[in-house]
Amino acid sequence: MTTRAIIQPVIMSGGAGTRLWPMSRAARPKQFLPLVSRASLFQETAERMTGGGAVDFAAPIVIAGAAHADIIAAQLEDIGVRPAAIIIEPCPRNTAAVAAVAAAWTAQMRPGALCLLAPADHHIADPDAFRAAVAQGAGPAAKGAIVTFGVRPSEPHTGYGYIEAGAPISDGVAEVAAFREKPDRQTAEQYLKSGRYFWNAGIFLYAPDAMTGEIAAFAPAIGLEAAAALSKAAHDGVICRLDAARFAACPADSIDYAVMERTARAAVVGPLDAGWSDIGAWTALEGGAEDARVAALDCDGVVIRTDGPFIGAIGVSDLIIVATGDAVLVAPKSRAQDVKKIIDELKARGREDLL
């Protein structure tokens, strides 16, 4: 009889979502917005990491900043999910510190479980396919692999990092031959043709001791300070506040740079065919549901969103138009990645009220 894997979901909710301004704001960034369905991206993430199947999911933990503790608790309550913990970061220290805290917490509170580290702000259209991919990766992860998930590329996208698959490990899982930075168009086209490259989804599955060991080897200060911040944390019900001084002393680095590009344990589940998107810009939401607050007449290829004001557009093409109660964004779709420049401009003008 095969032992079912116990998965400890760890939801990383530290993203700012600046490219989705003006709807995404510091107090309510994109993960807490209902951009794809009636549920927020955060709620979708929590819901797909529940239930059984080939793996069993424990109650999730969420790692986030203090400003979002209340909205996290409220949105989880709305969908009937009770978290095991909401771990508060005193300051942002990137994903390597989050992975280290998740490993230490899981080793202590959920012995024998695997950590599933996932961003709060991604959309996955097929949760069942995602859970099946987690099940594929659970065996290698239990044996010490640090597993990431590779999305089958649908286009030669230049805004994503890529994973090159190497020798097979098990069904649907391979060694990672290399991680590749965001490529130019010609290189991305070559990746697409080869069939060996996947988009890096930024989701990780690992045994706590495997991650702790690799962080100790490659980024020891991160492991030391993250573990100390957790051991000295203050607890209030499900709220766990990491020690501010120790966490501030933790070097800031991504799990990709600190561990994944250096470890010999890296593996990839791929291709992940689950309708994944990181909703990285307004163009990711093109072709959404009809909205009674929008009238687009003789328009082509427009992305129009509003959270209240009626928007009427006539005879325009390839535009992003987004309206809120206090701000309007208009940009060509080709400049979707530049929306964060508006944030820089607002900061320069001291317009904190619009951030």
C-alpha positions in Angstrom: 0.0 0.0 0.0 1.4 3.4 -1.0 1.6 6.0 1.7 -0.3 9.2 0.8 1.8 12.3 0.8 0.8 15.0 3.4 1.2 18.4 1.8 1.6 21.6 3.9 0.4 24.5 1.7 2.4 27.7 2.2 0.9 30.7 0.5 3.3 33.6 -0.2 1.3 36.8 -0.1 3.9 39.5 -0.3 3.4 40.7 -3.8 2.6 44.3 -4.6 1.0 43.9 -8.1 2.1 47.3 -9.3 1.5 46.4 -13.0 -2.2 46.1 -12.2 -2.6 49.7 -10.9 -4.9 51.5 -10.4 -7.0 48.6 -9.0 -4.1 47.0 -7.3 -3.0 49.2 -4.4 -0.7 48.8 -1.4 -3.6 48.3 1.0 -5.3 45.8 -1.4 -2.8 44.4 -3.9 -3.8 42.2 -6.8 -4.0 38.9 -4.9 -7.0 40.1 -3.0 -8.9 41.3 -6.0 -11.5 39.2 -7.9 -9.8 39.5 -11.3 -10.7 36.2 -13.0 -13.7 35.0 -11.0 -15.9 36.1 -8.1 -13.2 34.8 -5.8 -9.9 36.7 -5.3 -6.7 35.2 -6.6 -5.7 34.6 -3.0 -8.9 32.7 -2.4 -8.5 30.7 -5.5 -5.0 29.7 -4.4 -6.3 28.6 -1.0 -9.1 26.6 -2.4 -7.0 24.7 -4.9 -4.7 23.5 -2.1 -7.5 21.8 -0.2 -9.1 18.3 -0.3 -7.6 15.0 -1.1 -6.9 13.0 -4.3 -3.5 11.5 -4.5 -2.2 13.8 -1.8 -3.7 15.2 1.4 -3.5 18.9 2.1 -3.1 20.2 5.6 -4.6 23.5 6.7 -2.6 26.2 4.9 -0.2 28.7 6.4 0.1 32.2 4.9 3.2 34.3 5.0 2.5 38.0 4.5 3.1 41.6 5.7 1.3 43.0 8.8 -0.8 45.4 6.7 -2.7 42.4 5.1 -3.3 40.2 8.1 -7.0 41.3 8.5 -7.9 41.0 4.8 -6.2 37.5 4.7 -8.3 36.4 7.7 -11.5 37.8 6.3 -11.0 36.3 2.8 -10.2 32.9 4.2 -13.3 33.0 6.5 -15.4 33.9 3.5 -14.5 30.7 1.7 -14.5 28.5 4.9 -10.8 27.9 5.1 -9.2 27.9 8.5 -5.5 28.6 8.4 -3.0 26.8 10.5 -1.1 30.0 10.8 -0.8 33.5 9.4 2.9 34.3 9.7 3.7 38.0 9.6 6.9 39.3 8.1 8.1 42.5 9.8 9.7 43.5 6.6 10.0 42.0 3.1 13.0 39.7 2.6 12.1 37.9 -0.6 11.3 34.3 -1.2 14.4 32.5 0.1 13.6 33.7 3.6 10.0 32.6 3.1 11.1 29.2 2.0 13.3 28.9 5.1 10.6 30.0 7.5 8.1 27.6 5.8 10.6 24.7 6.2 11.3 25.4 9.9 7.6 25.8 10.7 6.6 22.6 8.9 9.4 20.6 10.5 8.2 21.7 13.9 4.4 21.7 13.5 3.8 19.2 10.7 6.5 16.5 10.9 6.7 14.3 7.9 4.8 16.8 5.6 6.1 18.3 2.4 6.0 22.1 1.9 4.2 23.4 -1.1 5.3 27.0 -1.6 3.0 28.9 -3.9 2.4 32.6 -4.7 -1.0 34.0 -3.7 -1.5 36.0 -7.0 -1.4 33.3 -9.7 -4.5 32.0 -11.6 -4.8 28.3 -12.4 -7.8 27.4 -14.4 -7.7 23.6 -13.8 -7.2 22.9 -10.1 -7.5 19.2 -10.6 -4.6 19.2 -13.1 -2.6 21.2 -10.6 -3.3 18.8 -7.8 -2.3 15.9 -10.1 1.0 17.6 -10.8 1.6 18.0 -7.1 1.0 14.3 -6.7 3.6 13.6 -9.4 6.2 15.7 -7.6 5.5 14.3 -4.2 7.5 11.1 -4.6 10.7 12.8 -5.7 10.3 15.5 -3.1 9.9 12.9 -0.4 13.2 11.5 -1.5 15.0 14.8 -1.2 14.4 16.6 -4.5 13.4 20.3 -4.5 10.7 20.2 -7.1 9.5 23.2 -9.2 6.7 23.2 -11.7 7.2 24.0 -15.4 4.3 25.4 -17.5 4.1 24.3 -21.1 4.8 27.5 -23.0 2.0 28.6 -25.3 4.0 31.4 -27.0 7.6 32.6 -27.1 7.1 34.8 -24.0 10.0 37.1 -23.1 8.7 38.1 -19.7 9.2 34.7 -18.0 12.2 32.7 -16.8 12.5 29.2 -18.3 13.4 25.8 -17.0 15.3 23.3 -19.2 14.3 19.7 -18.4 17.1 17.1 -18.2 17.1 13.4 -17.5 13.8 11.9 -16.3 13.4 11.0 -12.6 9.9 9.5 -12.6 6.6 9.9 -14.5 6.3 13.6 -15.4 9.3 14.6 -13.4 12.8 15.3 -14.6 16.1 16.7 -13.3 16.6 20.4 -14.0 19.3 20.8 -16.6 19.3 24.6 -16.3 17.4 27.7 -15.3 17.3 30.4 -18.0 16.8 34.1 -17.5 14.1 36.0 -19.4 15.1 35.5 -23.0 15.0 37.7 -26.1 12.4 36.9 -28.7 14.6 34.8 -30.9 15.9 32.7 -28.0 12.3 32.2 -26.7 11.3 30.9 -30.1 14.1 28.4 -30.0 13.0 27.3 -26.5 9.5 26.8 -27.7 10.6 24.7 -30.7 12.8 22.4 -28.7 10.1 21.2 -26.4 12.5 20.9 -23.5 11.8 24.2 -21.9 9.0 25.3 -19.6 7.9 28.6 -18.1 9.0 28.8 -14.5 5.8 29.0 -12.4 7.6 29.9 -9.2 5.9 27.1 -7.2 8.1 24.7 -5.1 7.6 21.4 -3.4 10.1 20.1 -0.9 10.8 18.2 2.3 11.7 20.7 5.0 15.1 19.1 5.8 16.0 19.2 2.1 15.4 22.9 1.8 17.0 23.7 5.2 20.1 21.8 4.2 20.5 23.5 0.8 19.9 27.0 2.3 22.5 26.1 5.0 24.9 25.2 2.2 24.3 28.1 -0.2 22.8 30.9 1.9 23.6 30.1 5.6 22.8 33.6 6.9 19.3 33.4 5.5 18.7 30.0 7.1 20.1 31.1 10.5 18.2 34.4 10.7 14.9 33.0 9.4 14.9 30.1 11.9 15.8 32.5 14.7 13.0 34.9 13.7 10.5 32.0 13.9 11.8 30.6 17.1 11.5 34.1 18.8 8.1 34.8 17.2 5.2 36.2 19.1 2.0 34.2 18.9 -1.7 35.4 19.1 -4.0 32.6 18.0 -3.2 31.8 14.4 -1.2 35.0 14.1 2.6 34.4 14.3 4.7 37.6 14.2 8.3 36.9 13.3 10.9 38.5 15.5 11.6 41.9 13.9 15.3 42.2 14.6 16.3 38.7 13.5 14.1 38.8 10.4 15.5 42.3 9.4 19.0 40.7 9.7 18.1 38.1 7.1 19.7 38.8 3.7 17.1 39.4 1.0 17.3 37.0 -1.9 15.0 34.9 -4.1 14.8 31.2 -3.7 15.7 30.9 -7.4 19.1 32.7 -6.9 19.9 31.5 -3.4 19.1 27.8 -3.9 17.5 26.6 -7.1 20.3 27.7 -9.6 23.0 26.2 -7.3 21.5 23.0 -5.9 22.0 19.5 -7.4 18.6 18.6 -6.0 16.5 20.7 -8.5 13.7 18.8 -10.3 10.8 19.9 -12.4 7.3 18.6 -12.9 6.4 19.3 -16.5 4.6 20.1 -18.5 2.0 21.6 -16.2 -1.1 22.0 -18.3 -3.4 23.6 -15.9 -4.2 27.0 -17.4 -1.6 28.8 -15.4 -1.1 32.6 -15.5 0.8 34.9 -13.1 -1.6 37.7 -14.1 1.5 39.8 -14.5 -0.1 42.7 -16.5 -3.5 43.9 -17.6 -3.0 42.1 -20.9 -3.3 38.8 -19.1 -7.0 39.6 -18.5 -7.9 40.2 -22.2 -11.2 38.7 -23.2 -12.7 38.6 -19.8 -16.4 38.4 -18.9 -18.8 41.1 -20.2 -19.4 43.9 -17.8 -22.6 46.0 -17.7 -20.5 49.0 -16.7 -18.5 48.8 -20.0 -19.6 49.7 -23.6 -16.9 49.1 -26.2 -18.3 50.0 -29.7 -16.3 49.2 -32.8 -13.2 48.4 -30.6 -10.6 45.8 -31.3 -8.2 44.1 -28.9 -9.0 46.4 -25.9 -8.7 45.5 -22.2 -11.3 47.5 -20.2 -11.9 47.1 -16.5 -13.8 49.2 -14.0 -14.7 48.9 -10.3 -17.6 51.4 -10.6 -17.5 54.2 -13.1 -19.1 53.4 -16.5 -16.6 53.3 -19.3 -17.6 54.0 -22.9 -15.0 53.4 -25.7 -15.6 53.9 -29.4 -13.3 52.9 -32.3 -10.1 52.3 -30.4 -7.8 49.3 -30.6 -5.0 47.7 -28.6 -5.6 49.8 -25.5 -5.8 49.2 -21.8 -8.4 51.3 -20.0 -8.9 50.8 -16.3 -11.0 53.0 -14.0 -11.4 53.2 -10.3 -13.1 55.8 -8.1 -10.1 58.0 -8.0 -7.8 57.1 -10.9 -7.9 56.1 -14.6 -5.2 54.3 -16.6 -5.0 54.5 -20.4 -2.1 52.8 -22.1 -1.3 50.8 -25.3 -1.2 47.1 -24.7 2.4 47.1 -25.9 3.3 49.2 -22.8 1.5 46.9 -20.3 4.7 46.1 -18.4 5.4 49.8 -17.9 2.4 50.5 -15.7 4.8 50.3 -12.7 6.4 53.6 -14.0 3.2 55.3 -13.0 3.8 54.1 -9.5 7.3 55.6 -9.6 5.8 58.9 -10.8 3.2 58.9 -8.1 5.9 58.3 -5.5 8.0 61.2 -6.9 4.9 63.5 -6.6 4.2 62.4 -3.1 0.8 61.0 -4.0 0.7 58.3 -1.4 -3.1 58.4 -1.6 -3.0 56.9 -5.0 -0.6 54.1 -4.1 
